[in-house]
């Protein structure tokens, strides 16, 4: 006699009583129908999520049924030839519309999804919720010539800072050396034309580049395109001060510097390529130098070892005399004051013209002026001029571009007055945040881990975002610099800009003879006296005069004996 359906079954195990409901047994045909329904639902959901793969599969099966193997081989060959021609003629669009999406889908499935759980768990980005391990969701992988961009949906309660702290771990977890985490999509918003097609594409872009606070973007460097030396860029006839080409990015696009109304600080250890940054900037301004649109005032405290090659391009040049360097900075302040008085109430940002050119003060090894100069009064004078230029000069077209090795506050007290900063190879991890700002190293700017070959490789900040990118600046040989200086020399009257404020240029003194052949002249010292009361000091002076008078009298003292 069988038990009724649903009856509770009790079993005894020693002193324990286990109560469990009776197991429901389904017939085999019901189990089979349930499995078929489950598999069908999953298949329909997969087809809805992958419409392109479904379309290609259906077309492939249809062609094979109608034309056989030849019908499949012929389109593949034609597509391969068309793809090769497309890449040859316009590689950028080929990567954007063909190669990038295909490679991204392949790497999404084969490379990243296969190790995703392990990587998220070991990098401490997974969480346990209701006794279950939950992981950030890998949404998509976008590829280009050198980078893989992973779109990742964070878990509830996570922030981009959690991923930024694990940036270095993520790079090595996926077999790469460089990684960065962006809070916004790193791609630039494309510029669309007019017409209804442009309007439609703008709507698509508005959806693609929409704000997604729950998504972060992990950029992994698949191929380090910065290992190759970057040749000099072509010299523009009229420089665009909002987009000066200086370097190549990791995605092989050109990085442009926005120079107008800003100051630039370049930090890097010795032999790390600060000269590449400075000469790349000079080359991008060479067309304006020759036409009179730009005036370069250069200070080279190293005796001209860096900038003497380009002397014909410079309206002002100081390299040996610190007094002349201070005069140059004072004259820049004079230009600043004159423009403030003339442009006040008219414009807020100066527009460079030939009659009112842009003045760019370039300083190499700035620490020689602010920290290592022995003359205290001269150092204070230079610091005062620099403070005025950095705080008030950007709007009136008197800009400062400075390079230094040690970015500490003791060396550069007005470091925070440089809006634009570039970090080359540095010696300490703390110096990265000193140059680029707090948190830059945690966001992937590993300037303290530059390899020995990475001269001219540095980190810069994207315009309007705190996320750093890695670039390599162009390299100019001595021959390139000399040729550029001869071709784009400054006009003869380039220093006459000081005539606006009634100042004359201060010529640098001629080189003095070698210290071996000349006598060293002692520096004048301020008179100093004993720290005594005035009454006691007067008494000592009176006694001294009395003794001196008695000694000088010919008939006094011993003469009377």
RAVEN-V680236 format. One record per backbone hydrogen bond with DSSP energy under -1.0 kcal/mol. NH is the residue of the N-H (numbers start at 1). CO is the residue of the C=O. Records with the same first field share a line. If there is no record, write none. Layout:
# RAVEN-V680236
NH = CO, CO
This chain:
# RAVEN-V680236
7 = 4
9 = 20
11 = 18
13 = 16
16 = 13
18 = 11
20 = 9
31 = 27
32 = 28
33 = 29
34 = 30
35 = 31
36 = 32
37 = 33
38 = 34
39 = 35
40 = 36
41 = 37
42 = 38
43 = 39
44 = 40
45 = 41
46 = 42
47 = 43
48 = 44
49 = 45
50 = 46
54 = 50
55 = 51
56 = 52
57 = 53
58 = 54
59 = 55
60 = 56
61 = 57
62 = 58
63 = 59
64 = 60
65 = 61
66 = 62
67 = 63
68 = 64
73 = 69
74 = 70
76 = 72
77 = 73
78 = 74
79 = 75
80 = 76
81 = 77
82 = 78
83 = 79
84 = 80
85 = 81
86 = 82
87 = 83
88 = 84
89 = 85
90 = 86
94 = 90
95 = 91
96 = 92
97 = 93
98 = 94
99 = 94
100 = 95
102 = 98
103 = 99
104 = 100
105 = 101
106 = 102
107 = 103
108 = 104
109 = 105
110 = 106
111 = 107
112 = 107
113 = 108
119 = 115
120 = 116
121 = 117
122 = 118
123 = 119
124 = 121
125 = 120
127 = 134
129 = 132
132 = 129
134 = 127
137 = 153
139 = 151
140 = 151
142 = 149
144 = 147
148 = 220
149 = 142
150 = 218
151 = 140
152 = 216
153 = 137
154 = 214
158 = 155
162 = 159
164 = 160
165 = 161
167 = 164
170 = 166
171 = 167
172 = 168
173 = 169
174 = 170
175 = 172
176 = 171
180 = 219
182 = 217
199 = 195
200 = 196
201 = 197
202 = 198
203 = 199
204 = 200
205 = 201
206 = 202
207 = 203
208 = 204
209 = 205
210 = 207
215 = 212
216 = 152
217 = 182
218 = 150
219 = 180
220 = 148
221 = 178
222 = 146
223 = 146
225 = 223
243 = 240
244 = 257
246 = 255
247 = 255
248 = 472
249 = 253
252 = 249
255 = 247
257 = 244
259 = 241, 257
260 = 241
262 = 259
264 = 400
265 = 420
266 = 402
267 = 422
268 = 404
269 = 425
277 = 273
278 = 274
279 = 275
280 = 276
281 = 277
282 = 278
283 = 279
284 = 280
285 = 281
286 = 283
289 = 285
290 = 286
291 = 287
293 = 288
294 = 288
295 = 358
297 = 360
298 = 316
299 = 362
300 = 318
303 = 319
308 = 304
311 = 308
313 = 310
314 = 311
315 = 296
316 = 296
318 = 298
325 = 321
326 = 322
327 = 323
328 = 324
329 = 325
330 = 326
331 = 327
332 = 328
333 = 329
334 = 330
335 = 331
336 = 332
337 = 333
338 = 334
339 = 335
340 = 336
341 = 337
342 = 338
343 = 339
344 = 340
346 = 343
347 = 343
350 = 395
353 = 356
358 = 293
359 = 397
360 = 295
361 = 399
362 = 297
363 = 401
364 = 299
366 = 403
368 = 365
369 = 366
370 = 366
371 = 367
372 = 367
379 = 375
380 = 376
381 = 377
382 = 378
383 = 379
384 = 380
385 = 381
386 = 382
387 = 383
388 = 384
389 = 385
390 = 386
391 = 387
392 = 388
393 = 389
398 = 393
399 = 359
401 = 361
402 = 264
403 = 363
404 = 266
412 = 408
415 = 412
417 = 414
418 = 415
420 = 263
422 = 265
423 = 459
424 = 267
426 = 447
432 = 429
434 = 430
435 = 431
436 = 432
437 = 433
440 = 437
443 = 439
444 = 441
445 = 440
446 = 444
447 = 445
449 = 446
454 = 451
455 = 453
456 = 272
458 = 471
459 = 423
460 = 469
462 = 467
465 = 462
469 = 460
471 = 458
472 = 248
473 = 456
474 = 246
475 = 230
481 = 477
482 = 478
483 = 479
484 = 480
485 = 481
486 = 482
487 = 483
488 = 484
490 = 312
494 = 491
496 = 493
498 = 495
499 = 496
500 = 497
501 = 498
503 = 498
517 = 514
532 = 530
537 = 533
538 = 534
539 = 535
540 = 536
541 = 537
542 = 538
543 = 539
544 = 540
545 = 541
546 = 542
547 = 543
548 = 544
549 = 545
550 = 546
551 = 547
552 = 548
553 = 549
559 = 556
560 = 557
